Amino acid sequence: MTPALTYSAVSVGYQGTPVLTHVDLELAPGQTVALVGPNGAGKSTLIKSILGLVPVLAGAATVLGDHPAAARGRAGYVPQTDTLDADFPVSVRQVVMMGRYRRIGWWRPAGKDDRRAVSEALDRVGLAGRAGHRFGTLSGGQRQRVLLARAIASEPRLLLLDEPFNGVDAVSQDAIVRVLRDLTGSGTALVISTHDLQVARDLADLVCLINGRQWAAGPPAATLTEQNLRRTYGGSTISLADGRMVLVEP
Ligand SMILES: Nc1ncnc2c1ncn2[C@@H]1O[C@H](COP(=O)(O)OP(=O)(O)OP(=O)(O)O)[C@@H](O)[C@H]1O
């Protein structure tokens, strides 16, 4: 089976200068990796490199068995909602239909299959009743679910999500988690960047701790240790009585 992702001693960065080094990662179909690290650690940069938008400066990387840029059409991407202009006058249905463009080709109108894929994707995120609403009138959590529906509509084998739970209400968070579990159950691999150690622990098969370099990677229990977290965050951690850990950033 072709791995969703293989990164071997990879450095990525801008204008030839690395901002993240020593990335070693292998992700199988249906697996989830959480990218965890503080602000500026390189999480978004790593995601952009998987999409082939930021160059691999050293090491070897494959995405769905290909060079990252060559695989871009088969990978889905859910950006942070706050990076989008909510005033842009488009309907929820139109946003989700954008997920079909690569399949349709820009010169052809959407067909029955495309409209069905859009309706199904909206149904899966629990927003079937909002198809005609203007995207910008939805709450942050609902907008995040629409962006997830857009990615699902493209039927990706690999889905990248940048901080999918930031500013998201509990109802939306539950809806997103349900959809993500469905996707991995049907073989889609997930890359999720998150600040939230609980999200990493609950959702991920693998955790990748990064801050300028990869400090540790592996199953959550083995990776989210006090020593690894201290290395990554440079601050200290406090162990709570129930076994959870809280980070105190310097
Ligand atoms: N286009 C760019 N050109 C040059 N440097 C950049 C560019 N984008 C990001 N960087 C730098 O790369 C480093 C990693 O940034 P990145 O956005 O990947 O971190 P992050 O972990 O996603 O942070 P956050 O949690 O704040 O989103 C930072 O030092 C940032 O300043």
The ligand as an SDF file (V2000), in Angstrom:
LIG
                    3D

 31 33  0  0  0  0  0  0  0  0999 V2000
    6.3750   33.4170    3.5320 N   0  0  0  0  0  0  0  0  0  0  0  0
    7.3340   33.3520    4.4770 C   0  0  0  0  0  0  0  0  0  0  0  0
    8.5820   33.8160    4.2160 N   0  0  0  0  0  0  0  0  0  0  0  0
    9.5660   33.7450    5.1440 C   0  0  0  0  0  0  0  0  0  0  0  0
    9.3920   33.2150    6.3850 N   0  0  0  0  0  0  0  0  0  0  0  0
    8.1730   32.7450    6.7090 C   0  0  0  0  0  0  0  0  0  0  0  0
    7.0880   32.7830    5.7640 C   0  0  0  0  0  0  0  0  0  0  0  0
    5.9910   32.2370    6.3690 N   0  0  0  0  0  0  0  0  0  0  0  0
    6.3880   31.8760    7.6190 C   0  0  0  0  0  0  0  0  0  0  0  0
    7.6840   32.1740    7.8130 N   0  0  0  0  0  0  0  0  0  0  0  0
    8.4740   31.9050    9.0400 C   0  0  0  0  0  0  0  0  0  0  0  0
    8.5550   30.4990    9.2290 O   0  0  0  0  0  0  0  0  0  0  0  0
    8.4930   30.1680   10.6140 C   0  0  0  0  0  0  0  0  0  0  0  0
    7.3950   29.1420   10.8490 C   0  0  0  0  0  0  0  0  0  0  0  0
    6.1350   29.7660   10.6040 O   0  0  0  0  0  0  0  0  0  0  0  0
    4.7660   28.9270   10.5320 P   0  0  0  0  0  0  0  0  0  0  0  0
    3.6880   29.8800   10.1090 O   0  0  0  0  0  0  0  0  0  0  0  0
    4.9860   27.7220    9.7020 O   0  0  0  0  0  0  0  0  0  0  0  0
    4.5670   28.4930   12.0640 O   0  0  0  0  0  0  0  0  0  0  0  0
    3.2890   27.8780   12.7790 P   0  0  0  0  0  0  0  0  0  0  0  0
    3.7950   26.7770   13.6490 O   0  0  0  0  0  0  0  0  0  0  0  0
    2.2550   27.5070   11.7670 O   0  0  0  0  0  0  0  0  0  0  0  0
    2.8120   29.0850   13.6840 O   0  0  0  0  0  0  0  0  0  0  0  0
    1.3310   29.5260   14.1760 P   0  0  0  0  0  0  0  0  0  0  0  0
    0.9370   28.5210   15.2000 O   0  0  0  0  0  0  0  0  0  0  0  0
    1.5990   30.8750   14.7570 O   0  0  0  0  0  0  0  0  0  0  0  0
    0.4380   29.5390   12.9680 O   0  0  0  0  0  0  0  0  0  0  0  0
    8.2690   31.4840   11.3640 C   0  0  0  0  0  0  0  0  0  0  0  0
    9.5170   31.9100   11.8620 O   0  0  0  0  0  0  0  0  0  0  0  0
    7.7600   32.4230   10.3000 C   0  0  0  0  0  0  0  0  0  0  0  0
    8.1550   33.7450   10.5680 O   0  0  0  0  0  0  0  0  0  0  0  0
  1  2  1  0
  2  3  1  0
  2  7  2  0
  3  4  2  0
  4  5  1  0
  5  6  2  0
  6  7  1  0
  6 10  1  0
  7  8  1  0
  8  9  2  0
  9 10  1  0
 10 11  1  0
 11 12  1  0
 11 30  1  0
 12 13  1  0
 13 14  1  0
 13 28  1  0
 14 15  1  0
 15 16  1  0
 16 17  2  0
 16 18  1  0
 16 19  1  0
 19 20  1  0
 20 21  2  0
 20 22  1  0
 20 23  1  0
 23 24  1  0
 24 25  2  0
 24 26  1  0
 24 27  1  0
 28 29  1  0
 28 30  1  0
 30 31  1  0
M  END
$$$$
